[in-house]
Amino acid sequence: MTSPLVQTDWLQDHLTDTDLRIIEIRGKVLPPTEPPPHYLSDRAGYEAAHIPGAVYVDWQVDIVEPGSPSNDIASPARFSALMQALGVSGRSRVVIADDAGGMFATRLRWALRYYGHEAVQILDGGWTKWIAEGRTTSADIPQYPRGGFQARANPRLIATAEDILQSLADGGMQLIDTRSPGEFSGVASRAKHVGHIPTAINLPRSVLVADDLTLKPADELRLVMEGSNIDLNAEDCVLYCNSGVSATYGMLAMEVLGAKNLRIYDGSWKDWGSDPATPKAR
């Protein structure tokens, strides 16, 4: 299996590869205790300096469906149009970098994979590690020939509220909540209601990230999973967070350990926690 990660030294050596598309998806997340908006993009930072050849994606605007209260993934037509404008085609190798500890990058990776593009990897440590190492940057905004990307949805990578409700009745689904412990226990919430989905296991994204914002080594990740009683061999595992962002980082960590059968609940807690009819636990 090709690793879902690439390292900064590899990327530095491959910047001029003609089939490579580097995408930066920079921004930050504010705590749920802060007033909204909680998600801020940083296009200005990208325009000032970025990895040479990198294009920019605003995750809140470009890859979500307009008007979706839970920031659901953009429609196939919208997503295809974006990737084509960025010069992405079926033969492109996509490397994604962010400055938020990887979670925006993994969200875009999941979106690309959901729409049928598997040649996509995360720059481990992202923009933060790139500049910390004093690597080459540029302020030039690249323009690529229009790509031929065509979105083809893979339903095996996504879960809905209906899927989860059915599993709560029938069993068989491992649910993982990657929000903070406070959100999981109901101290804070980004939705109308607090708590978590019944039977869910709390796996905060923060326990998966090393101090330098890279993914923790596999042996450390395995200890985290074992300590949380997470079954890496589950036949059906659904991860969620607030809007399907940090959940994709949990998916990345589990994939590095060889887990399969992983899905993302795209609407996540903003969908579940805003519906008065769904069951909640605290």
N, C-alpha and C positions, 0 to 999 in steps of 0.2 A: 504494500500500500504506500503510495506517495505521501510524504508527511504533509499535514496541513499547514506547516510552518516553514518559512525560510528565514535565514539569518542575514544580518546586515552586511557581512563580508561577501556573501553570495550575491546579494543584490548589487553591491558596488561593482562587482565584476561583470554583471550582466545588464548594466544600464542601457547599453546600445543594442541589445537583442531586438530584432525587428518585430518579433511576435509577442514581445512583452508589453503589457499595459499596466502601469502603476497607478493606483487610485488612492488618493488621500481623502479621508473622511473625518476631519478634525472638528473637535468641539468639546464641550464638557457637560456634566450632569450636576445639578444642584440637589442638595438633600430634600427629602419630601417635606421637611418642616419649613422650608423656604417658600415664599409665594411663587406661583407660576409666572413665567414659563420655567420649567425645570431643566429643559434641554436647550443648550445654546451652541449654535454652529460657529465655526471660526474661518470663514472664507477670507477675511482680511489677513489672517495669519498665513494662510496658504499663499495668497498673492504676494506677500512680502518675501517669503522664502519657502521652498519645498524641495522634495527629492527631484533631481533632474528628470524631466520627462513625465512627471506625475500630473494627472488631471484631478479635478476636485468634484466631490459629491457631497451635497448637503443632505444628510440622512432624513431630516425632518421634512424636507421639501421634495427631494428628487426621487426617493425610493419608497415613499408611502403614498397611500391613496388619499387625495385631497378630501378633507372633511371627515376623515375617519377619527373618531374620538380616541381610539386605542392605537392609532398609527399603524394600521394594517398595511401589509405589503402592497405596493403599487400594482395596478392591473397589468396583465401581460403586455398590452399595447403600450402603456406608459413606460414600463420598465424596458421594453425592447427599444423604444425611441431614445431613451437615455443612453443605453449601452451603445447603440449605433452612433450617436453623436459623439461619444467618447472614443470611437474607433475600435470597439470591441467586436470581434467576430468569433465564429465557432472555433477557430484555430488559435485564438489568443491565449496566452498564459497571463493570468491576472494576479498581481500581487497588491494587497491592500494594507495601508498603514493608517494608524490614527494616533492621537495623543491622549487617549482616554483609557490606557491600560488594555487596549485590544477589543473592547466590547462593541464599539461602532464598526470596527473592521470585521469582526465575526458576524455581525448582523448583515453586512453587505455580502460576506462570503456565503452565508446561509441563503440569502435572497438569490444570488447567482446560481447556487446549486439547486435551489427550489425550481428555478426556471431553466434547469437543464445544463448548466455550464459547470463542469467538474474541475476544470483546469484553473483552480483559484486557490491561493494560499495567503497566509497572514504573515506580515513582516513582524517577527517576534521582537517585542519591545517598541515597535513602531517608530514614529517620528521622534519621540522622546529619546530613544536610544540612539537613533541616527545622529541627532545633533549633539548628544552627550559625547559621542565618539569623534566629533569634529569632522564628519563626512561631508562630501560635496553637496551644496545646495544651489538652487537657482530661483530667480524671480521671473523667468520666461514662462509664459503660458503656452503650452504646446497645442498644436492643432493637428489632428490626425485625419486621414481619409475616413469617410463614413464606413462604419463596420457593418457586418451582415448579421449581427446577433438577432436570433429569433427565440422568444420565450416559449418554453414548453414545460408546463407545470408538472412537478413530480409530487403527487399527493402523499407519497410515503414519508415526506419530510415535514408535514404540517398536521396539526390537530386542531379541532374545533371544540367549542364548549359542549356541543352535543356529544362528541366522542368521549369527553371526560365524564359527562353525566351518565352516559351508558356504562362506562367503566366503573363508576362508583356503585352502580347497581349490580354489575356482573363480576367485578374484580378483574385482575390480570394486567392492570396498567401500573407501572411505577411512575409516580409523579414527583418531580423535583422542582423546588421553588428556589431560585437563585437571588431573591431579594435579601435585604439586610435582616438580621434577627429581629430588629424592632418592628419592621414591616410585617414579618412573618407572624410575630406574636400579637400584633394588633396595636402596638404603641403608636405607629404612624401609618399613613396610607396615602397613595396618590389617586385613589378611587373614592367613591362615595362611602363605601363600607370598609371595615378593617378585618384583619385576620388572614387566613389562607385557605386553600382548597383542602377539604378533608382528605386524609391519608398522605398528604404531601410531605416530603422530606426537605428540610431546609439545608441548602448548600449555598451559602453566601458566596457571590463571585469573588469577594475579597480574599477568601481563603485559598484561592487558586492562583493568585498573582504574586510573583516574587517582588522584592523591594525595588528592582530595576524595571518593573512593569513588564517583564517577560512572563511567560507561562512557567509555573514551577516545574522542576524536573519530575520525570515520570514516577520515580520512587516516592517522592513527597506527595504527589497527587494520589497515588495508590493508597497511601496511609490516610489521607483525607477521606477518600471514598469509603475505605473500610471503617473508619471512625464514625461515618455517617450512615453506615449500614446500607450503602448503595450497591445494588446488584449490577455489575457491568455486563452481565450476560442476560439481562431481562429481555423478554421477547417483545415488549412494547414499553418504551420509556418516553415520557413527555416532559419537557422542561418548559417552565414559564417564569416570568419576572413581572415587570409592569407593562411593558410594551413589546416584549419579544426581542429585547436587545441583550441584556446581560445573560439571558438564558442561552443565547447562542455561544457565549464564552464557555458556559458549562458544557455545552455540546462539544466544543472544541477539546476541552480537557478530557472528556470521556472518550472521544475518538482517538486521542493520542494513546490512551490506555487500551485501545482495541474494541471499545464498545460499538455495537451496531444497533439497529432498530430504534434510532433516536428521532424524535419529532419535536417541533416547536409549536407551542400554543401561541399563535401569532397575536391574538387579542390580549392574552395574559391577564394580569389582575385588573387592568383598566377596563377590560371587558367583563370579567367574572365579578369583580368587586363593585361594579356599577349596576349590576342586575340584582334587584331585591329578591328575585326568585331562586337564585343559586345558593346552595348550601355553603356555609362558611364555618371554619373552625378557628379557635384561638388557643 
